[in-house]
Amino acid sequence: MLAEIVLVFQWFNPFAWQWRKALESNLEFLTDNEMLQQGSVEKESYQFSLLKVAAPQFPLSLTTNYNQSLLKKRIIMMNSKKSNVNTTWKYFFLLPLLVLFACLFNQPAAQSQTLTSNIKNEGTKASPNTQKGDQTEGNWFATIKGNKVEMEFKNDENSHSTHTYDISEFSGLSKDKQGTFSLTREAGTMNFTGKFEGNSGKGTYKFVGNKNFAKEMVAQGITLADDTDLMVFFAVNIKTSYVKMLHKKGYKNVDKEQVIPLAALNVSEDYIDSIKDAGIGNIDIETLIPFKSLNIDKAFIEDIIKSGYKNVSPENLITLKSQNIDGKYINDYRSSTKTKKNESGEENEDNIVAFKTLNIDKAYIDSFKKMGYNDLSNDDLIALKALNVTPEYVTQFEKVGYKNISSENLAALKSQNITADLIKEYKDLGFSDLDLNDIVGAKAVGATPTFIKAMREKGHNFKGIEKYIALKAVVGN
């Protein structure tokens, strides 16, 4: 029953059919086992009875198109050697082996691959090593580009990061001579020694953290453990006023792991106010980060609301923006499809995202309407597009006599890679009045034109393709 319910919603999923098939096979195996447990049932007689039922001279209603080689498997299962309960302890030797393989192939990885954690790692105009790679002293390499200085900080072969600064921030920087210069921010001062030749320079650096700034951060609820933390705040140029602004906006418990990406992405007071003005009142810190990284602004929010999403949530906005879905796309989607609204009077967001992901556009939908498919549901369109069913694919069947094929049959035909040429091959064998379900069943079990020809050479001459499907189920491969 559960398998049938799953198929109602996942009929287009091949794994759902495989699961149901496995359940059916298992039930058959259990039934055979129960039968053989009865003393009055002889194994050989029972197996012979199964073969007689599947024989061609008996009515085909006793067999099913979905059996494939199930009968063969059932007989093999009945004759197979059962595991001895007293030797099952041997399988426990597999457990340490599995643990060993898990340890060998396991690689250190982040526990979460969320958008927020990625942004935290990327920092501000820096390599992903901003926090781990920024040591307080090492070598620097720089290039002056206009009024910007792009600097790479390197400590060893595996530890480096890149930052860009305004040239006006430096004190004492001069070209074409060895010397020292510095860059001071609230978190501390970076002292440089080296030389610029033209617009390229190199040398050594040492960062000195501002202890008073660290104390001020503690007063604001943010603990900076050492100069390495201070250097990260220096690189992002986090100021005391920025943390106070976050507190004023209601984010009282913000920590350093949150402040860094917020400042790096320039989540300003004006940005926070604009998001709240657009109707997203209770947006948390962890949501502000993906909002800014995806460039979700007041105009985008208002555009989505005008398209019909009156009660749009931050999660909805992130999903829609990440798929580049705007108000125009939603309106086009609504005008081209038969949408079903939820209790809030809005379209199913999953369907809109699926349409965008699969590139189901107005042209694709209209191409089917021109062929007379005016009542395709959103689920039908998603299934057809996922299987790459095109109007050209449908047209080839019309040429061999199959018109007005249902969307379910089109999906079934495509899932089995059935073409008009294959149908012609069946018709050339004498099967003139073929039902599409029989063609799908024949292809599914492997009753191909080649198989049928081989069986006829052996004397199996049947008028209906159904009997060849049943025969294939008996003989298997």
Solvent accessible surface area in square Angstrom, and as a share of the most:
residue,aa,sasa,rsa
1,M,184,0.82
2,L,113,0.56
3,A,7,0.06
4,E,80,0.36
5,I,85,0.43
6,V,43,0.24
7,L,13,0.06
8,V,103,0.59
9,F,145,0.61
10,Q,68,0.30
11,W,65,0.23
12,F,82,0.34
13,N,44,0.23
14,P,89,0.56
15,F,159,0.66
16,A,8,0.06
17,W,98,0.34
18,Q,112,0.50
19,W,96,0.34
20,R,37,0.13
21,K,53,0.23
22,A,59,0.46
23,L,67,0.33
24,E,70,0.31
25,S,20,0.13
26,N,75,0.39
27,L,114,0.57
28,E,57,0.25
29,F,43,0.18
30,L,96,0.48
31,T,72,0.42
32,D,2,0.01
33,N,59,0.30
34,E,108,0.49
35,M,65,0.29
36,L,42,0.21
37,Q,129,0.57
38,Q,93,0.41
39,G,87,0.84
40,S,107,0.69
41,V,36,0.21
42,E,109,0.49
43,K,76,0.32
44,E,114,0.51
45,S,57,0.37
46,Y,33,0.12
47,Q,21,0.10
48,F,127,0.53
49,S,55,0.36
50,L,28,0.14
51,L,77,0.38
52,K,91,0.38
53,V,59,0.34
54,A,14,0.11
55,A,21,0.16
56,P,43,0.27
57,Q,140,0.62
58,F,71,0.29
59,P,86,0.54
60,L,50,0.25
61,S,103,0.66
62,L,106,0.53
63,T,32,0.19
64,T,60,0.35
65,N,52,0.26
66,Y,131,0.50
67,N,36,0.18
68,Q,56,0.25
69,S,23,0.15
70,L,18,0.09
71,L,19,0.10
72,K,86,0.37
73,K,104,0.44
74,R,32,0.12
75,I,36,0.18
76,I,102,0.52
77,M,87,0.39
78,M,13,0.06
79,N,86,0.44
80,S,47,0.30
81,K,195,0.83
82,K,122,0.51
83,S,83,0.54
84,N,80,0.41
85,V,122,0.70
86,N,118,0.61
87,T,49,0.28
88,T,58,0.34
89,W,141,0.49
90,K,106,0.45
91,Y,131,0.50
92,F,149,0.62
93,F,133,0.55
94,L,94,0.47
95,L,109,0.54
96,P,82,0.51
97,L,88,0.44
98,L,116,0.58
99,V,83,0.47
100,L,95,0.47
101,F,108,0.45
102,A,62,0.48
103,C,90,0.54
104,L,118,0.58
105,F,152,0.63
106,N,112,0.57
107,Q,140,0.62
108,P,140,0.88
109,A,77,0.60
110,A,63,0.49
111,Q,185,0.82
112,S,48,0.31
113,Q,127,0.56
114,T,74,0.43
115,L,71,0.35
116,T,17,0.10
117,S,31,0.20
118,N,61,0.31
119,I,11,0.06
120,K,39,0.16
121,N,81,0.42
122,E,96,0.43
123,G,12,0.11
124,T,20,0.12
125,K,149,0.63
126,A,21,0.16
127,S,22,0.14
128,P,96,0.60
129,N,46,0.23
130,T,1,0.00
131,Q,51,0.23
132,K,172,0.73
133,G,3,0.03
134,D,0,0.00
135,Q,73,0.33
136,T,36,0.21
137,E,100,0.45
138,G,20,0.19
139,N,67,0.34
140,W,0,0.00
141,F,85,0.35
142,A,6,0.04
143,T,51,0.29
144,I,12,0.06
145,K,120,0.51
146,G,71,0.69
147,N,99,0.51
148,K,78,0.33
149,V,0,0.00
150,E,71,0.32
151,M,1,0.00
152,E,57,0.25
153,F,1,0.00
154,K,72,0.31
155,N,43,0.22
156,D,80,0.41
157,E,154,0.69
158,N,136,0.70
159,S,17,0.11
160,H,65,0.29
161,S,0,0.00
162,T,42,0.24
163,H,4,0.02
164,T,43,0.25
165,Y,6,0.02
166,D,55,0.29
167,I,58,0.29
168,S,99,0.64
169,E,58,0.26
170,F,19,0.08
171,S,72,0.47
172,G,59,0.57
173,L,38,0.19
174,S,47,0.30
175,K,90,0.38
176,D,97,0.50
177,K,124,0.53
178,Q,118,0.53
179,G,30,0.29
180,T,99,0.58
181,F,15,0.06
182,S,26,0.16
183,L,1,0.00
184,T,91,0.53
185,R,36,0.13
186,E,69,0.31
187,A,1,0.01
188,G,4,0.03
189,T,35,0.20
190,M,1,0.00
191,N,66,0.34
192,F,2,0.01
193,T,60,0.35
194,G,5,0.05
195,K,72,0.31
196,F,1,0.00
197,E,119,0.54
198,G,38,0.36
199,N,78,0.40
200,S,65,0.42
201,G,11,0.10
202,K,132,0.56
203,G,21,0.20
204,T,71,0.41
205,Y,8,0.03
206,K,111,0.47
207,F,4,0.02
208,V,76,0.44
209,G,8,0.08
210,N,54,0.28
211,K,121,0.51
212,N,110,0.56
213,F,10,0.04
214,A,18,0.14
215,K,139,0.59
216,E,58,0.26
217,M,0,0.00
218,V,86,0.50
219,A,79,0.61
220,Q,30,0.13
221,G,59,0.57
222,I,1,0.01
223,T,94,0.55
224,L,16,0.08
225,A,83,0.64
226,D,76,0.39
227,D,37,0.19
228,T,40,0.24
229,D,25,0.13
230,L,3,0.02
231,M,2,0.01
232,V,4,0.02
233,F,1,0.00
234,F,2,0.01
235,A,10,0.08
236,V,14,0.08
237,N,54,0.28
238,I,2,0.01
239,K,89,0.38
240,T,21,0.12
241,S,71,0.46
242,Y,37,0.14
243,V,0,0.00
244,K,98,0.42
245,M,21,0.09
246,L,0,0.00
247,H,29,0.13
248,K,138,0.58
249,K,43,0.18
250,G,50,0.48
251,Y,24,0.09
252,K,131,0.56
253,N,145,0.74
254,V,5,0.03
255,D,63,0.33
256,K,51,0.21
257,E,70,0.31
258,Q,30,0.13
259,V,0,0.00
260,I,5,0.02
261,P,0,0.00
262,L,0,0.00
263,A,19,0.15
264,A,24,0.19
265,L,44,0.22
266,N,103,0.53
267,V,0,0.00
268,S,38,0.24
269,E,55,0.25
270,D,112,0.58
271,Y,24,0.09
272,I,0,0.00
273,D,49,0.25
274,S,30,0.19
275,I,0,0.00
276,K,65,0.28
277,D,103,0.53
278,A,9,0.07
279,G,58,0.56
280,I,10,0.05
281,G,44,0.42
282,N,157,0.80
283,I,7,0.03
284,D,80,0.42
285,I,13,0.07
286,E,71,0.32
287,T,16,0.10
288,L,0,0.00
289,I,0,0.00
290,P,8,0.05
291,F,0,0.00
292,K,53,0.23
293,S,43,0.28
294,L,44,0.22
295,N,100,0.51
296,I,0,0.00
297,D,52,0.27
298,K,75,0.32
299,A,69,0.53
300,F,19,0.08
301,I,0,0.00
302,E,65,0.29
303,D,55,0.29
304,I,0,0.00
305,I,44,0.22
306,K,166,0.70
307,S,5,0.03
308,G,24,0.23
309,Y,5,0.02
310,K,139,0.59
311,N,112,0.57
312,V,14,0.08
313,S,35,0.23
314,P,29,0.18
315,E,113,0.50
316,N,37,0.19
317,L,0,0.00
318,I,41,0.21
319,T,46,0.27
320,L,0,0.00
321,K,46,0.20
322,S,59,0.38
323,Q,60,0.27
324,N,115,0.59
325,I,0,0.00
326,D,59,0.31
327,G,1,0.01
328,K,143,0.60
329,Y,39,0.15
330,I,0,0.00
331,N,71,0.36
332,D,52,0.27
333,Y,8,0.03
334,R,72,0.26
335,S,84,0.55
336,S,7,0.04
337,T,18,0.10
338,K,114,0.48
339,T,36,0.21
340,K,171,0.72
341,K,127,0.54
342,N,79,0.41
343,E,183,0.82
344,S,73,0.47
345,G,39,0.37
346,E,17,0.07
347,E,5,0.02
348,N,68,0.35
349,E,32,0.14
350,D,103,0.54
351,N,26,0.13
352,I,0,0.00
353,V,28,0.16
354,A,26,0.20
355,F,2,0.01
356,K,62,0.26
357,T,87,0.50
358,L,54,0.27
359,N,100,0.51
360,I,3,0.02
361,D,60,0.31
362,K,107,0.45
363,A,72,0.55
364,Y,23,0.09
365,I,9,0.04
366,D,40,0.21
367,S,30,0.19
368,F,0,0.00
369,K,77,0.33
370,K,174,0.74
371,M,51,0.23
372,G,53,0.51
373,Y,29,0.11
374,N,89,0.45
375,D,111,0.57
376,L,19,0.09
377,S,43,0.28
378,N,9,0.05
379,D,85,0.44
380,D,22,0.11
381,L,3,0.01
382,I,28,0.14
383,A,1,0.01
384,L,1,0.00
385,K,51,0.22
386,A,60,0.47
387,L,49,0.24
388,N,94,0.48
389,V,0,0.00
390,T,42,0.24
391,P,24,0.15
392,E,126,0.57
393,Y,19,0.07
394,V,1,0.01
395,T,50,0.29
396,Q,47,0.21
397,F,0,0.00
398,E,58,0.26
399,K,164,0.70
400,V,20,0.11
401,G,61,0.59
402,Y,32,0.12
403,K,142,0.60
404,N,141,0.73
405,I,7,0.03
406,S,48,0.31
407,S,11,0.07
408,E,96,0.43
409,N,40,0.21
410,L,0,0.00
411,A,3,0.02
412,A,32,0.25
413,L,0,0.00
414,K,47,0.20
415,S,62,0.40
416,Q,55,0.25
417,N,111,0.57
418,I,0,0.00
419,T,54,0.32
420,A,8,0.06
421,D,94,0.49
422,L,26,0.13
423,I,0,0.00
424,K,99,0.42
425,E,86,0.39
426,Y,0,0.00
427,K,67,0.28
428,D,123,0.64
429,L,25,0.13
430,G,57,0.55
431,F,10,0.04
432,S,91,0.59
433,D,139,0.72
434,L,14,0.07
435,D,73,0.38
436,L,18,0.09
437,N,96,0.49
438,D,23,0.12
439,I,0,0.00
440,V,27,0.15
441,G,11,0.10
442,A,0,0.00
443,K,59,0.25
444,A,43,0.33
445,V,13,0.07
446,G,24,0.23
447,A,0,0.00
448,T,41,0.24
449,P,7,0.04
450,T,104,0.60
451,F,25,0.10
452,I,0,0.00
453,K,109,0.46
454,A,35,0.27
455,M,18,0.08
456,R,67,0.25
457,E,151,0.68
458,K,145,0.61
459,G,53,0.51
460,H,63,0.28
461,N,107,0.55
462,F,36,0.15
463,K,197,0.84
464,G,25,0.24
465,I,4,0.02
466,E,71,0.32
467,K,73,0.31
468,Y,0,0.00
469,I,1,0.01
470,A,9,0.07
471,L,16,0.08
472,K,27,0.11
473,A,7,0.06
474,V,39,0.22
475,V,60,0.35
476,G,3,0.03
477,N,178,0.91
